[in-house]
Amino acid sequence: MYHSDEVPLEALPLDARDWRYSCEGNLKMAFAYCGVDARLRGWLLLLDKCSADAGSLPAAAAAHDAELQQKLDAAQFAARVVGPLIGSRYVLPRRLVRAPARFLEQLSGAAAAAHRPAHRASKQIDVGRQCLVLVPSMLARAGPAHGPGVHSVTVELKTKWGFLPRSALIAPENRVRRQTCRYCMHQSLKHDPRGGSAFCPLDLFSGSPERVAHALDCLERSPQNNLRVFVDGVAVDDFGARVPRWCDFRRALRDILLADGLLPRLARVQQRLDALDIEGVYPAYRRALASGALAAEEPAIADWLQAVEQFQRRDGSDGGSSDKQAVLEFLLSTVLKDISVMIAVGHWPSEASAPGALPEYRIAVVDTEPKKLAKMPAYHKLNQDIVAKYLEYHPDPAQWKVCHE
């Protein structure tokens, strides 16, 4: 049952002419507000997507209620589960608003006319999902008040895993996982040995100026889906040409990552939540289902809150106190491995200013939705597939890449 006192469903006038296509991921499309209503200025509207051939239609009232509850739970999960784990200041507040199907159809037409990435064309706005989420925009376009030659630049980083697994439950034949990080091994599954990226997330998390700079260099050469850059609210591919003083900005980005406490906290909490590793937690998942400790349906928000409370009560020890707790902690770690870190520099001048000064910035995490319990078998299989493909390409242990924390 939806509780309106938690995250109220706002009644706001929505005019499609006031919204501009901004960007999108696999599941969501974002529109930035460009109207004059002070209640919406500086906010981003997130819309659900569906397959372009799905033929989505406005849903029945019961489906609207279920969708509203889902959005409420996601908002509570971000604020009350992810926030306490990594720091509430990194979690963006959310607002909920109901939109008529006509408004969504108009935005769908605007999206079709925009310069969407070609690889996203197989999906469109789901006009049947009419409960929308508003979040503060980290992609705000620079306005006249910034003055000539001043821009806003936002970087989105998918930071991935910040540690090497150490669980004693990793099988001997998979010992490569203690030496080569999952991201680097995964490149062998996604690309042939000559392709892929030289980026290693452990460099980004290292705290070393040289290694963080190297990680950003690798991301610039091969961004894949781990790096996106927005200038004045617009995604750009040619960073060097589109970001003023790109080399200076990349150095400032390195310094922000080193000065801010998010990445060290993220790596530490990821590792503690994943103490058993998928190889240890998957048997716990099967036991918990067989015993009834975990039901077949997805965890409720109360389950997640209890899991965080139990995790925080432990005095530095690792590993869940029960099979259910171990599984929920693993899924929470998976959330933190898949989030995106947004770093927004609102005033980046085309001409150099004070040398060495750290620019003012905002930093937040997005993509904080809970992971599905039903995906546990898929996580287990993917781990096996990644290791098998890497060992197929690198059968000799002397060939295994050494990733350093």
C-alpha positions in Angstrom: 0.0 0.0 0.0 1.4 3.4 -1.0 2.1 5.7 2.0 1.8 9.3 0.8 3.6 10.7 3.9 6.9 9.0 2.8 7.4 10.5 -0.7 4.3 12.5 -1.7 2.9 12.1 -5.2 3.1 15.7 -6.5 0.5 17.4 -8.6 2.5 19.5 -11.1 1.6 21.0 -14.4 3.5 19.1 -17.1 3.9 20.6 -20.6 6.0 18.6 -23.0 7.3 21.8 -24.5 9.1 22.5 -21.2 11.2 19.4 -21.3 14.3 18.7 -23.4 15.7 15.2 -24.2 19.0 14.9 -22.2 20.4 11.4 -22.1 19.5 7.7 -21.5 20.7 4.4 -20.3 19.4 0.9 -20.9 16.3 1.2 -18.7 15.7 5.0 -18.3 15.5 8.1 -20.5 16.1 11.5 -19.0 14.5 14.9 -19.9 15.8 18.2 -18.5 13.4 21.0 -17.5 13.8 24.2 -19.5 10.7 26.0 -18.5 10.1 28.8 -16.0 8.4 27.0 -13.1 10.6 27.4 -10.0 9.4 24.1 -8.6 10.9 22.2 -11.5 13.9 24.4 -12.5 17.1 22.3 -12.1 15.3 19.0 -12.0 15.6 16.0 -14.3 12.6 13.7 -15.3 13.3 10.0 -15.5 11.1 7.8 -17.7 10.9 4.1 -18.0 11.7 2.5 -21.3 10.4 -0.6 -23.1 11.2 -2.4 -26.3 10.3 -0.4 -29.4 8.1 -3.2 -30.7 6.3 -3.8 -27.4 3.4 -1.5 -28.3 3.0 -0.2 -24.7 -0.4 1.1 -23.7 -1.7 3.0 -20.7 -2.0 0.6 -17.8 -5.1 -0.2 -15.7 -5.6 1.5 -12.3 -4.3 -1.5 -10.3 -1.1 -1.5 -12.4 -0.7 2.2 -11.6 -0.9 1.5 -7.9 1.7 -1.3 -8.2 4.0 1.0 -10.2 3.6 3.8 -7.7 4.6 1.4 -4.9 7.6 0.2 -6.8 8.8 3.8 -7.3 8.2 4.6 -3.7 10.2 1.5 -2.6 13.0 2.5 -5.0 13.1 6.0 -3.4 13.2 4.5 0.1 15.9 2.1 -0.9 18.1 4.9 -2.2 17.6 7.1 0.8 17.4 4.5 3.7 19.5 1.6 2.4 22.2 3.0 0.1 22.5 6.3 1.9 23.5 4.8 5.3 26.0 2.5 3.5 28.0 5.1 1.6 26.8 8.5 3.0 23.5 10.1 2.6 25.0 13.2 1.0 25.8 11.2 -2.1 22.2 10.1 -2.7 20.0 12.4 -4.7 16.5 13.1 -3.3 13.6 11.9 -5.4 10.1 13.3 -6.2 7.2 11.4 -7.7 4.8 12.8 -10.2 1.9 11.3 -12.2 1.9 12.1 -16.0 -0.9 11.6 -18.5 -0.2 9.2 -21.4 -0.5 12.2 -23.8 2.4 13.9 -22.2 4.5 10.8 -22.5 3.5 10.3 -26.1 4.7 13.9 -26.8 8.0 13.3 -25.1 8.4 10.1 -27.1 8.0 12.1 -30.3 10.6 14.6 -29.0 13.0 11.7 -28.2 12.6 10.3 -31.7 13.6 13.7 -33.2 16.6 14.0 -30.9 20.1 12.7 -31.5 19.7 9.5 -29.5 22.6 7.1 -29.5 22.1 4.5 -32.3 22.5 1.6 -29.9 19.6 2.8 -27.8 17.1 2.9 -30.8 15.7 -0.5 -29.9 13.9 1.0 -26.9 11.4 3.8 -26.5 9.5 5.5 -23.7 7.0 3.2 -22.0 3.8 5.3 -22.0 2.1 2.7 -19.9 4.3 3.6 -16.9 2.9 7.0 -15.8 4.5 7.4 -12.4 7.6 9.4 -13.1 10.6 10.3 -10.9 12.2 13.7 -10.6 15.8 14.1 -9.4 18.1 17.1 -9.1 19.9 17.5 -12.4 23.6 16.8 -12.4 23.7 17.9 -16.0 22.6 21.5 -15.7 23.3 23.6 -18.8 25.4 26.7 -18.1 23.2 29.8 -18.0 23.9 33.5 -18.9 24.8 34.2 -15.2 28.0 32.1 -15.7 29.4 34.6 -18.1 30.9 34.1 -21.5 33.4 31.3 -21.9 32.2 29.5 -18.7 30.6 26.0 -19.0 29.2 23.2 -16.9 30.9 19.9 -17.3 29.6 16.7 -15.8 31.4 13.3 -15.8 29.6 10.0 -15.2 31.8 7.2 -14.1 30.8 3.5 -13.7 33.5 2.7 -11.1 32.7 -1.0 -10.8 34.6 -3.2 -8.3 37.0 -1.6 -5.9 38.6 -4.8 -4.6 40.0 -8.2 -5.4 37.9 -11.1 -3.8 39.6 -12.8 -0.9 37.0 -15.3 0.2 38.4 -18.7 1.3 35.4 -20.2 -0.6 36.8 -19.4 -4.0 37.5 -22.8 -5.7 41.2 -23.5 -6.3 40.6 -23.8 -10.1 39.3 -20.2 -10.0 42.3 -18.8 -8.1 42.9 -16.3 -11.0 40.1 -14.3 -9.4 42.4 -13.4 -6.5 45.0 -11.8 -8.9 43.0 -10.5 -11.9 40.0 -8.2 -11.2 36.6 -9.1 -12.5 36.5 -6.1 -14.9 39.7 -7.0 -16.5 38.7 -10.6 -16.9 35.3 -9.6 -18.2 36.9 -7.9 -21.2 37.8 -11.3 -22.5 34.1 -12.3 -22.5 32.9 -9.1 -24.1 35.8 -8.6 -26.6 38.4 -10.7 -28.4 42.0 -10.6 -26.9 43.0 -7.7 -29.1 40.0 -5.6 -28.1 38.7 -4.4 -24.8 39.9 -1.7 -22.6 43.2 -1.3 -20.6 41.1 0.4 -17.8 41.4 -1.3 -14.4 38.9 -0.1 -11.7 41.5 -0.9 -9.0 43.6 2.0 -10.5 40.7 4.4 -10.1 40.2 3.3 -6.4 43.9 3.2 -5.6 44.3 6.6 -4.0 47.5 7.0 -6.1 47.6 10.2 -8.2 49.6 8.4 -10.9 47.3 5.4 -11.1 44.1 7.4 -11.0 45.4 9.5 -13.9 46.3 6.3 -15.8 42.7 5.0 -15.2 41.2 8.2 -16.6 43.6 8.0 -19.6 42.5 4.5 -20.3 38.8 5.5 -20.0 39.4 8.4 -22.5 40.8 6.0 -25.0 38.2 3.3 -24.5 35.1 4.7 -22.6 32.8 1.7 -23.3 29.9 2.4 -20.9 32.2 3.4 -18.0 32.7 7.1 -18.9 30.3 9.7 -20.2 31.0 13.4 -20.4 28.4 16.2 -20.7 29.1 19.8 -21.6 26.4 22.3 -20.8 24.0 19.4 -20.4 24.8 17.7 -23.7 26.6 14.4 -24.0 29.8 14.6 -26.0 32.1 12.0 -27.4 35.2 14.0 -28.5 36.2 15.1 -25.0 39.4 16.7 -26.1 37.7 19.0 -28.6 34.4 19.7 -26.7 35.6 20.1 -23.1 37.5 23.4 -22.7 41.1 22.8 -21.5 40.4 19.0 -21.4 43.9 18.2 -20.0 43.4 20.6 -17.2 39.9 19.3 -16.6 41.1 15.7 -16.5 43.7 16.7 -13.9 41.0 18.4 -11.8 38.8 15.3 -12.1 41.7 13.2 -10.7 42.2 15.6 -7.8 38.5 15.6 -7.0 38.5 11.8 -6.9 41.5 11.8 -4.6 40.1 14.6 -2.3 36.6 13.2 -1.9 35.9 10.3 0.4 33.4 8.5 -1.8 35.7 6.0 -3.6 37.5 4.6 -0.5 34.2 4.2 1.3 32.6 2.5 -1.7 35.4 0.0 -2.0 35.4 -0.8 1.7 31.7 -1.4 1.9 31.6 -3.3 -1.4 34.2 -5.7 0.0 32.6 -6.2 3.4 29.2 -6.8 1.9 30.7 -9.4 -0.5 32.9 -11.2 2.0 31.7 -14.7 1.0 31.9 -13.9 -2.8 29.4 -15.4 -5.2 31.1 -18.8 -5.0 30.3 -18.8 -1.2 27.0 -17.0 -1.2 25.3 -19.0 -4.0 25.1 -22.2 -1.8 23.7 -20.0 0.9 21.1 -18.7 -1.5 20.0 -22.2 -2.4 19.9 -23.2 1.3 17.9 -20.2 2.2 15.3 -20.9 -0.5 15.1 -24.6 0.5 14.6 -23.8 4.1 12.1 -21.0 3.5 14.4 -18.3 5.1 14.1 -16.6 1.7 10.8 -16.6 -0.2 10.6 -16.8 -3.9 9.3 -13.3 -4.1 11.6 -10.3 -4.1 12.7 -8.8 -0.7 10.5 -6.0 0.7 11.9 -2.7 1.8 11.7 -3.9 5.4 14.0 -6.8 4.5 16.6 -4.4 3.1 16.4 -2.1 6.1 16.9 -5.0 8.5 19.9 -6.3 6.4 21.6 -2.9 6.6 20.9 -2.7 10.4 22.5 -6.1 11.0 25.4 -5.3 8.7 26.1 -2.0 10.6 25.8 -3.7 14.0 28.7 -6.0 13.3 31.9 -4.6 14.8 34.1 -4.9 11.7 33.6 -8.6 11.2 32.7 -9.8 7.7 30.2 -12.3 6.5 26.4 -12.4 7.1 25.1 -14.0 10.3 22.6 -16.2 8.4 22.1 -17.5 4.8 19.4 -14.8 4.2 21.6 -12.0 5.5 24.6 -13.2 3.4 22.5 -13.2 0.2 21.0 -9.7 0.9 24.5 -8.4 1.7 25.8 -9.8 -1.6 23.0 -8.1 -3.5 23.7 -4.8 -1.8 27.3 -5.1 -2.8 26.2 -5.7 -6.3 24.2 -2.5 -6.2 27.3 -0.6 -5.1 29.4 -2.2 -7.9 26.9 -1.1 -10.6 26.2 2.5 -9.5 27.3 5.4 -11.5 29.2 8.3 -9.9 28.3 11.7 -11.2 30.7 14.6 -10.8 29.5 18.0 -11.8 31.7 21.1 -12.2 29.2 24.0 -12.7 31.7 26.7 -13.6 34.5 25.6 -15.9 36.1 28.5 -17.7 37.6 28.3 -21.2 40.6 30.2 -20.0 42.8 29.0 -17.1 42.1 30.6 -13.7 43.9 30.0 -10.4 46.5 27.4 -11.0 46.1 24.2 -8.9 42.8 25.3 -7.4 40.2 22.5 -7.0 37.1 23.6 -8.8 33.7 23.7 -7.0 31.9 20.4 -7.7 28.9 18.3 -6.8 29.2 14.5 -6.5 26.4 12.0 -6.3 25.5 8.4 -7.2 22.8 7.2 -9.5 21.4 3.9 -10.6 20.8 2.8 -7.0 17.8 0.4 -7.6 17.8 -2.8 -5.7 19.0 -6.0 -7.4 16.7 -8.9 -8.0 16.9 -12.0 -5.9 15.8 -13.9 -9.0 19.1 -13.0 -10.7 21.3 -14.9 -8.3 21.6 -17.9 -10.7 22.5 -15.5 -13.5 25.2 -13.9 -11.3 26.6 -17.3 -10.5 26.7 -18.4 -14.2 28.2 -15.1 -15.3 31.0 -15.5 -12.8 31.7 -19.0 -14.2 31.6 -17.7 -17.8 34.0 -14.8 -17.1 36.6 -17.1 -15.5 36.2 -19.8 -18.2 36.7 -17.3 -21.1 39.6 -15.6 -19.5 41.4 -18.9 -18.8 40.6 -20.0 -22.4 42.6 -17.0 -23.7 45.2 -17.2 -20.9 45.7 -20.8 -20.0 49.2 -20.2 -18.5 49.2 -18.6 -15.0 52.2 -16.6 -16.1 49.9 -14.8 -18.6 47.4 -13.7 -15.9 47.2 -10.0 -15.4 48.2 -8.8 -11.9 45.7 -6.1 -10.7 46.8 -4.3 -7.5 44.5 -2.9 -4.9 
